[in-house]
Amino acid sequence: MTISRRTALRPIVACAVIVGLSSCASGQQSTPAPAPGATASSARQSTPTPAPGGTRSCSAPAGTGAVLSRPTGVVAFSLYRKDKEPFPPAVFTDQAVSGVDLLIGWDPLEPAAGSYDWSVLDCLFQQAHAHGKWVGLSLIPGFLSPPWVFKLPGVQSQSFQFSYSGKALARPLPLPWNQAYLHSWFDFLGAVANRYASSPEFRFIQVAGPTSVSTEMSLPDRTSGDTALPPDARGSDVAEWMSLGYTPAKFTDAWKEAFDQYHRLFPNQYLGLALYPGLPIGNDGRPDQRQKEATRVSVIAAGMRYKEQFDLQEDGMKGGATRPTDAAYNLVRDHCGDIVTAFQDAVTMSSADPASLTRALDWVSAAGVDFWEVFTPDVTNPSLHPILATASTKLPANKSCAPARRAPAQRRPR
């Protein structure tokens, strides 16, 4: 069966509990928030997390001081699911793989306010450290925020049925510009930074907050059929956003705030933006189809304020017969040689014609990106491995871009 990112996200939204890696897997240990004044290194020296059955334990490797280092090469990408290891051991021993990117919700990592379960991430960093791989993190708030967040004073939300598969149940989404929600998210990110930001394996983190079902800059955008909405919305997510006071300016300002906070917390990691069209609503609160592209460009500009650590990514690579010509592909291609760029596959290709992965590599290379994220089932499929081995020799593919990219000056943690 071919797995798409949109299909694979469905179980993440449904899971209320996520357990750890089976090979150095999690228990359900929660650790309290670091005491005021605690250093990153002291917070990282936690009691090892027991694996199921008590056969093995994980603790995050001690941070030795990270520097800003470009993420490059072939990256194994996994969406975390209950009772399933995101990255089998073969991923970490594969010489064609440079890094791993794990997408996981906020809820299992902070099940109660100020109480954290780092077991999954500790094991991820431990495995990466042991095998010389770099780590990317795609942490999802939005629909995957813990239940306690919605009870905080001042948090405003609206129920939507939105999902990439179109089959999700109604569930609350914090308004993307709501300050109480964003501040609780940034507090959580502070705990993440305190534990992992000094790890030399940690190279990038996807920026999120004004988001919904993933780290892409997507919001519910159906124009009919959403029965979770008030009657006056007539099933239209877009109409409901208008009634909630959405404007492109509010949305972009929330993204500016998110980039500011990520830059403050993660000065030695690249900050990723996963593209998605904006809502077709203008600043006057009326329908405006032009904003689907204009809003996306405005959010890119918010990220470009931190150009030396900005990563622009598009998550829809399919390996079609002809080179993509859509706006997102062109935006990534046009930034080659200027900032770090990347693509992520839209689907697994293990059940499809292997030629689709070869074509995807052609289009990825043609756009001159630094790294390419491939679903883990494709990474571990022996029939596809020669393609990924070739990809590892071609990436980064930005050598022909102009202006020639120079690696930014390395910086020690602040």
Sequence and secondary structure as in RCSB ss.txt:
>XXXX:A:sequence
MTISRRTALRPIVACAVIVGLSSCASGQQSTPAPAPGATASSARQSTPTPAPGGTRSCSAPAGTGAVLSRPTGVV
AFSLYRKDKEPFPPAVFTDQAVSGVDLLIGWDPLEPAAGSYDWSVLDCLFQQAHAHGKWVGLSLIPGFLSPPWVF
KLPGVQSQSFQFSYSGKALARPLPLPWNQAYLHSWFDFLGAVANRYASSPEFRFIQVAGPTSVSTEMSLPDRTSG
DTALPPDARGSDVAEWMSLGYTPAKFTDAWKEAFDQYHRLFPNQYLGLALYPGLPIGNDGRPDQRQKEATRVSVI
AAGMRYKEQFDLQEDGMKGGATRPTDAAYNLVRDHCGDIVTAFQDAVTMSSADPASLTRALDWVSAAGVDFWEVF
TPDVTNPSLHPILATASTKLPANKSCAPARRAPAQRRPR
>XXXX:A:secstr
   BHHHHHHHHHH S     SSS      EE   TT  HHHHHS   EE GGGS EE              EEE
EEEE BTTB SS HHHHH TTEEEEEEEEESTTT SBTTEE  HHHHHHHHHHHHHT EEEEEEE GGGS GGGG
GSTT  EEEE   SSS    EEEE TT HHHHHHHHHHHHHHHHHHTT TTEEEEE  SS SSSSBS     SS 
 TTS GGGTT HHHHHHHHT  HHHHHHHHHHHHHHHHHH TTSEEEEE     SB TTSSB TTHHHHHHHHHH
HHHHTTGGGEEEEEEEE   SS   SHHHHHHHHTTTTSEEEEEESB  TTS THHHHHHHHHHHHTT SEEEEE
HHHHT GGGHHHHHHHHHH S  TT SS           
